Amino acid sequence: MASPSRYPETYAAWQRDPEAFWGEAAAAIDWATPATRIFAPEEGAYGRWFVGGEVNACHNAVDRHVAAGRGDQAAILYDSPVTGTKRRITYAELLSEVEALAAVLQDLGVGRGDRVVLYMPMG
């Protein structure tokens, strides 16, 4: 038997105290620089979340899993019913590929704060 959904209680917690809800959720990620405030409603038209905080998305998505000993676990599972292609990429393999791409971009002069655009075909 499937367990009941926690959606109603999760939604109620978010409605009751959005700042506490998102602060608790944010504690589950690694911060390069922790936020000084969870929410600053007076900043801008919509307020500002996680003021002063900085995260490294790649670290949270890939690096920390390898560092925690989960390098052999699947990071990406690809299964195309159209082509019949199946592929499993571990966190360690993905980290190696990311590091190789980072080295290429660095060799091309891409640095912190620069933007990189990828164009990928649809088919």
SVG drawing of the C-alpha trace seen along z (x, -y; Angstrom):
<svg xmlns="http://www.w3.org/2000/svg" viewBox="-4 -48 48 50">
<polyline fill="none" stroke="black" stroke-width="0.4" points="0.0,0.0 1.3,-3.4 1.9,-5.9 -0.4,-8.9 0.8,-12.1 2.4,-14.7 1.4,-17.4 -1.4,-18.9 0.8,-19.2 3.7,-20.5 1.5,-23.1 0.0,-24.1 3.5,-24.6 4.5,-26.8 1.4,-28.9 1.7,-29.2 5.3,-30.5 7.0,-30.7 10.2,-32.1 10.6,-29.2 9.6,-26.7 12.1,-27.9 14.8,-28.3 14.4,-24.7 14.5,-23.6 17.7,-25.7 19.4,-23.9 19.5,-20.8 21.9,-22.4 25.6,-23.4 26.1,-27.1 29.4,-28.7 28.3,-31.7 25.3,-31.3 22.5,-33.9 22.3,-36.6 18.5,-36.7 16.0,-34.2 13.7,-36.8 13.8,-40.6 10.3,-41.7 11.4,-45.4 13.9,-44.7 12.5,-45.2 9.0,-44.7 8.8,-41.0 11.3,-41.0 14.6,-39.2 15.2,-35.6 18.5,-34.3 20.1,-37.7 23.9,-37.5 23.8,-33.8 25.8,-32.2 25.6,-28.6 27.5,-26.6 24.9,-24.7 27.4,-22.2 28.8,-21.4 25.3,-20.7 24.2,-18.7 27.4,-16.7 30.6,-17.3 29.1,-16.8 27.7,-13.4 31.1,-12.2 32.7,-13.7 30.1,-11.8 31.1,-8.5 28.2,-8.2 30.4,-8.4 29.3,-5.0 25.6,-5.9 23.6,-6.9 23.5,-10.7 21.7,-10.4 19.6,-7.5 18.8,-7.9 16.3,-5.6 15.0,-6.5 12.0,-4.4 12.4,-6.0 16.0,-4.9 16.3,-2.1 19.3,-3.8 19.9,-3.3 22.7,-4.9 23.7,-5.2 26.2,-7.9 27.5,-7.9 28.3,-10.9 32.0,-10.2 31.7,-10.0 29.7,-13.1 32.2,-15.0 35.0,-13.9 33.1,-15.2 32.2,-18.5 35.8,-19.0 37.0,-18.4 34.4,-20.9 35.4,-23.4 39.1,-23.1 38.1,-23.7 36.1,-26.7 38.9,-28.1 41.3,-27.6 39.0,-29.6 39.2,-32.5 35.8,-32.0 36.0,-33.2 33.8,-33.8 30.8,-35.9 30.9,-35.1 27.9,-33.5 27.9,-30.5 25.0,-29.6 24.4,-26.1 22.4,-25.5 21.2,-21.9 19.3,-20.4 15.8,-19.1 16.2,-15.8"/>
</svg>
